[in-house]
Amino acid sequence: MKVPARIIGRISRKVEASLRMYRPCLTPAHRALFTPAVLAVLKATSCYVSESARELPELGGTITAREDKLLNFIHSPKLKLESLKRAHIQRLKRELKGARRILIYADLSDISKPYARRMDALDIVQDRSDPEKKKRPGYWLNEVYVSPTKNSLVPVILEPFSTKEEGFRSQNALILDAMEAVYEATGGRGTWISDRGYDDRKFFVALLDARRLFIIRIRLAEHNCRTLLDEEGNRHRAGTLARKTPLPYCMSEFRGHQGDTARFGWRRVFLPGRREPLTLLLFWDRQQEPVALLTNRRCTNIGQALRIIEDYLGRWFGAEDPVRFVKQAFGLEKFLVDDIGAIKAWFFVIMVAWSVLFALEGGREILRWIIKFAQAFPKKVRFRYYRILRGFKKLLESFNDDLTTLVSQPRAP
């Protein structure tokens, strides 16, 4: 399949514009490696440094020599990762400027390394991919994604961490820092959406103090749920309030929810010590499990309640699909980098590679050609980054010389 030169030029300009903002944070030697490394990750679709090295013949030398260059790059003490993160935020701030309705999805995942022994700062994590949820060596993964439109998603934070690493403060501190970073990227806009792992007063207070919208699922188990105030100011456990909340509406009665028999209802509540009115929104999911959402979004009628439920249920697209994508498409759990600082640097490169797909997705004609290369089934899917990655990989393989000539930096020393 022959791609017109204008399409190659547009792709090259998109990639160039996406990666330009990181360069001032890099030394000349690192600047020459950064863009090729990002493209190599996309072409190799692998987290193995050696696989990316195979895709960089322009660096010269043997595969082993190229691998050493990449390893020296992510291990280098001169690599200013914090500066690169700030550049990533500033880049997204520019790209998200025109977004009208922003949803922010946050999650904490795990990277299981059951056979690792000598990796730096190995922690003990719960392997969620295991049916028995066994605890194994590994790292935690802090993830925050932004969805500026219904079918698009961009990673803002994709950072592994360990409670055993030097200088570790706390998990809550990492999440609060992530909140500040993502809202800087969105210009203070967007609804923070997360699951029960974020049911913590510190997060509610931080979001309320900054006047930011949120939808957070809260725990209902009597031994592990929070205290809320009803409209009269009486204190109740959240589980007790949930049982007392009537569920007069059925989703199947409303357009777009035919066949969904879940019932829902809501009531006004307050956090102890706070004056801001909140809504406790209750519904039953398809597994017949009660779901309680605490939100400060306006909820005074059925339409607003349904929109809140829909935005929360979109969390599968916004948090579950992305981590599955990076684990399946890039084999994220198979990385062989040993130092925690280098691991974070390599994950940053992978995150930037994915964000390039987001930038390419914004060009309609570019996206059409990439999907053609992907040879995807005609079935429409909401999470389409598997197709975009596959198509861009094939395009890179077919037009490697043209593309890398336009977007790569001079040969690394």
C-alpha positions in Angstrom: 0.0 0.0 0.0 1.5 3.3 -1.1 1.0 6.2 1.3 1.0 9.7 -0.3 3.9 11.9 0.5 1.6 14.5 2.0 0.4 12.0 4.6 4.0 11.0 5.5 4.8 14.7 5.9 1.8 15.3 8.1 2.7 12.3 10.3 6.3 13.6 10.6 5.2 17.1 11.5 2.8 15.6 14.2 5.5 13.5 15.7 8.0 16.4 15.5 5.5 18.8 17.2 4.8 16.2 20.0 8.4 15.6 20.9 9.8 19.1 20.4 9.0 20.3 24.0 11.1 17.6 25.6 14.4 18.6 23.9 15.3 21.6 26.0 15.4 19.3 29.1 17.9 17.0 27.4 21.7 17.2 26.9 22.9 17.2 23.3 23.8 13.5 23.5 20.4 12.6 25.1 18.6 14.8 22.6 19.9 12.7 19.7 18.6 9.5 21.4 15.2 10.5 22.7 13.2 10.7 19.5 14.7 7.5 18.0 14.0 5.7 21.3 10.4 6.8 21.3 9.9 5.7 17.7 11.8 2.5 18.3 9.4 1.6 21.2 6.4 2.1 18.8 8.1 0.0 16.1 9.2 -2.8 18.4 6.0 -2.8 20.5 8.1 -4.1 23.3 9.4 -3.0 26.6 12.7 -4.8 26.1 15.5 -2.4 25.5 17.2 -4.9 23.3 14.1 -5.1 21.0 14.1 -1.3 20.7 17.8 -1.3 19.9 17.1 -3.6 16.9 14.9 -0.9 15.4 17.7 1.7 15.5 20.1 1.0 12.8 20.7 4.7 12.3 22.6 4.7 15.6 25.3 2.5 14.0 27.3 -0.3 15.5 26.0 -3.7 16.6 22.7 -4.4 18.4 24.6 -4.8 21.6 26.3 -1.4 21.2 22.9 0.3 20.5 21.4 -1.4 23.5 24.3 -0.1 25.6 23.5 3.4 24.4 19.9 3.2 25.4 20.8 1.7 28.8 23.3 4.5 29.4 20.6 7.0 28.4 18.0 5.8 31.0 20.7 5.2 33.7 22.4 8.5 33.2 22.5 10.8 36.2 22.4 13.7 33.7 18.9 12.7 32.6 16.5 15.2 34.3 13.4 13.1 34.6 11.5 15.7 36.7 12.1 18.3 34.0 10.9 15.9 31.3 7.7 15.3 33.3 7.1 19.1 33.5 7.6 19.3 29.8 5.1 16.5 29.3 2.6 18.4 31.3 3.2 21.7 29.4 2.9 19.8 26.1 -0.5 18.3 27.1 -1.7 21.7 28.4 -1.2 23.0 24.9 -2.9 20.0 23.2 -5.8 19.9 25.6 -6.5 23.6 25.4 -9.5 23.3 23.1 -11.1 20.3 24.8 -14.7 21.1 26.0 -15.4 18.3 28.4 -12.6 16.6 30.2 -12.7 13.4 32.2 -9.8 12.3 34.4 -9.3 8.7 35.2 -7.0 7.6 38.0 -6.0 4.1 39.1 -3.3 2.2 41.0 -2.2 -0.9 39.4 0.6 -3.5 39.9 3.5 -4.7 37.9 4.2 -8.3 39.0 7.8 -9.6 38.8 7.4 -13.0 40.4 10.9 -14.3 39.3 12.8 -11.1 40.0 15.4 -11.3 42.8 18.0 -8.5 42.2 15.9 -5.7 40.9 16.2 -2.4 42.9 13.6 -1.7 45.7 11.4 -4.6 44.9 8.1 -4.3 46.7 5.3 -6.8 47.5 2.2 -6.2 45.3 -1.1 -8.0 44.8 -1.2 -9.6 41.4 -4.6 -8.6 40.1 -4.2 -10.8 37.0 -4.0 -13.9 39.2 -7.4 -15.4 40.0 -6.3 -15.9 43.6 -4.8 -12.4 43.8 -1.6 -13.7 45.2 1.1 -11.3 46.7 4.3 -11.3 44.7 7.4 -9.2 44.2 6.9 -6.2 41.9 6.2 -2.5 41.7 3.1 -0.4 42.0 2.0 1.7 39.1 0.5 5.2 39.5 -1.7 5.9 36.4 -3.6 9.0 35.4 -5.3 9.4 32.0 -7.2 12.3 30.5 -10.1 11.8 28.0 -10.8 15.0 26.1 -13.3 13.4 23.8 -15.5 10.3 23.9 -13.0 8.0 22.2 -9.6 9.5 22.9 -7.3 9.1 25.8 -3.8 10.3 26.7 -1.6 9.2 29.6 -0.5 12.0 31.9 1.2 9.9 34.5 2.5 6.3 34.1 5.0 5.9 36.9 6.1 2.8 38.8 7.0 3.2 42.4 8.0 1.2 45.4 7.4 1.8 49.1 11.0 0.6 49.6 12.7 3.0 47.3 14.9 5.7 48.8 13.1 8.9 49.5 9.6 7.4 49.3 7.1 9.6 51.2 3.7 7.9 50.9 1.2 6.6 48.4 -1.2 9.5 49.3 1.6 12.0 48.6 2.1 10.5 45.1 -1.6 10.7 44.4 -1.9 14.3 45.6 1.1 15.3 43.4 -0.6 13.5 40.5 -3.7 15.5 41.1 -1.8 18.8 40.9 0.0 17.7 37.8 -3.0 16.5 35.8 -5.0 19.6 36.7 -2.1 21.8 35.5 -2.2 19.8 32.2 -6.0 20.4 31.9 -5.9 24.0 33.0 -7.8 23.3 36.2 -10.7 21.6 34.3 -12.1 18.1 34.3 -13.9 15.6 36.6 -11.7 13.3 38.7 -13.1 9.7 38.4 -11.7 6.9 40.5 -12.6 3.7 42.3 -12.7 2.7 46.0 -8.9 2.9 46.3 -9.2 6.7 46.4 -11.9 6.7 49.1 -9.8 8.8 51.4 -10.7 12.1 53.2 -7.3 13.6 52.2 -8.3 13.3 48.5 -11.9 14.7 49.0 -10.5 17.7 51.0 -7.9 18.4 48.3 -10.4 18.3 45.5 -13.0 20.4 47.5 -10.4 23.0 48.6 -9.4 23.5 44.9 -13.1 23.5 43.8 -12.6 20.6 41.4 -15.2 18.2 40.3 -15.0 14.5 41.2 -16.9 11.2 41.1 -15.4 8.7 43.5 -16.8 5.3 44.4 -16.9 4.8 48.2 -16.8 1.7 50.3 -20.0 0.4 51.8 -18.8 -2.5 54.1 -19.8 -1.6 57.7 -16.3 -2.3 59.1 -14.6 -0.2 56.4 -16.8 2.7 55.3 -16.8 6.4 56.0 -19.1 8.6 58.0 -21.4 11.0 56.2 -23.9 13.6 57.4 -27.5 13.6 56.1 -29.4 16.9 55.3 -30.4 17.3 59.0 -26.7 17.0 60.0 -27.0 13.6 61.6 -24.0 11.3 61.4 -24.4 7.9 59.6 -22.1 5.2 58.2 -22.1 5.3 54.4 -23.4 1.7 54.3 -26.4 2.7 56.5 -27.2 5.7 54.3 -27.0 3.6 51.2 -29.6 1.1 52.6 -31.9 3.9 53.5 -31.7 5.6 50.0 -34.7 4.7 47.8 -34.0 3.6 44.2 -37.1 4.7 42.4 -35.7 4.7 38.8 -34.8 1.9 36.4 -32.2 2.6 33.7 -34.1 0.6 31.1 -36.8 3.3 31.1 -34.4 5.8 29.6 -33.0 6.1 26.0 -29.7 4.4 25.5 -30.1 2.0 28.4 -32.7 -0.5 27.1 -32.2 -3.9 28.7 -30.3 -2.5 31.7 -32.4 -3.4 34.7 -30.3 -1.5 37.2 -32.1 0.8 39.6 -30.7 4.0 40.9 -31.4 6.9 43.3 -29.6 9.7 45.1 -29.6 11.8 48.2 -27.8 14.9 49.5 -25.0 14.4 52.0 -22.1 16.2 53.6 -18.6 15.3 54.7 -18.1 15.9 58.4 -16.5 19.3 59.0 -17.3 20.5 55.5 -20.1 22.8 54.2 -20.0 21.8 50.5 -23.2 19.8 49.5 -22.4 16.4 48.0 -24.5 13.7 46.3 -24.5 10.1 47.3 -25.6 8.3 44.1 -26.6 4.6 44.4 -27.1 2.0 41.7 -26.8 -1.7 41.2 -24.3 -2.9 38.6 -24.7 -5.9 36.3 -23.2 -8.2 38.9 -26.0 -7.1 41.2 -23.5 -5.4 43.5 -24.4 -2.0 45.0 -22.3 0.9 43.8 -22.1 4.1 45.8 -20.7 7.2 44.2 -19.8 10.4 46.1 -19.7 13.4 43.9 -19.9 17.2 44.0 -21.3 17.4 40.5 -24.8 18.9 40.2 -27.3 16.1 40.5 -30.9 17.4 40.8 -32.7 15.4 38.1 -32.6 12.1 36.3 -30.6 13.3 33.3 -27.8 14.6 35.5 -27.8 11.4 37.6 -27.6 9.2 34.5 -24.7 11.3 33.1 -22.7 10.8 36.4 -23.3 7.0 36.2 -22.3 6.9 32.6 -19.1 8.9 33.3 -18.2 6.6 36.1 -18.9 3.4 34.1 -16.6 4.9 31.4 -13.8 4.2 33.9 -13.4 0.8 32.1 -12.4 2.7 29.0 -10.5 5.3 30.9 -8.5 3.1 33.5 -8.9 -0.6 32.9 -8.4 -0.7 29.1 -5.3 1.5 29.2 -3.3 -0.6 31.7 -4.3 -3.7 29.8 -3.1 -2.0 26.6 0.4 -1.2 27.9 0.8 -4.6 29.4 -0.4 -6.5 26.3 0.9 -4.2 23.5 4.2 -3.4 25.1 4.6 -6.3 27.5 5.1 -3.8 30.3 5.6 -6.5 33.0 8.5 -8.1 31.1 11.0 -5.2 31.4 14.5 -6.2 32.4 15.9 -2.9 33.7 17.2 -3.2 37.2 17.6 0.3 38.8 14.4 2.0 40.0 15.5 5.4 38.5 16.2 3.8 35.1 12.8 1.9 35.3 11.0 5.2 35.8 12.9 6.7 32.9 12.1 3.8 30.6 8.4 3.9 31.6 8.4 7.6 30.8 9.7 6.9 27.3 6.9 4.3 26.8 4.3 6.8 28.1 5.6 9.4 25.6 5.4 6.8 22.8 1.7 6.2 23.6 1.1 10.0 23.8 2.4 10.2 20.2 -0.5 7.8 19.2 -2.9 10.3 20.8 -1.4 13.1 18.8 -1.7 11.1 15.5 -5.3 10.2 16.4 -6.2 13.9 16.2 -5.6 14.1 12.4 -8.6 12.6 10.6 -6.8 11.8 7.4 -3.7 10.5 9.2 -5.9 8.2 11.4 -7.7 6.9 8.3 -4.4 5.8 6.7 -3.1 4.3 10.0 -6.3 2.3 10.4 -5.9 1.1 6.8 -2.4 -0.2 7.6 -3.8 -1.9 10.7 -6.1 -3.9 8.5 -8.6 -3.8 11.4 -12.0 -5.5 11.3 -14.9 -3.1 10.4 -16.4 -3.4 13.9 -16.3 -0.1 15.7 -14.5 -0.1 19.1 -14.2 2.7 21.6 -10.6 1.9 22.7 -8.8 1.9 19.4 -5.2 2.3 20.4 -4.4 -1.4 19.6 -5.4 -0.6 16.0 -3.5 2.7 15.9 -0.4 1.1 17.3 -0.5 -1.8 14.9 -1.1 0.5 11.9 1.6 3.0 12.9 4.1 0.1 13.4 3.4 -1.2 9.9 3.7 2.3 8.5 7.1 2.8 10.2 8.3 -0.5 8.8 7.2 0.5 5.3 8.5 4.0 5.3 11.2 3.9 7.9 13.8 5.9 6.0 11.5 8.7 5.0 9.9 9.0 8.5 13.0 8.8 10.7 14.9 11.3 8.4 12.2 13.8 9.0 11.6 13.4 12.7 14.9 12.1 14.1 17.7 14.1 15.5 21.3 13.9 14.2 23.1 10.6 14.9 24.1 10.1 18.5 27.8 10.5 19.4 
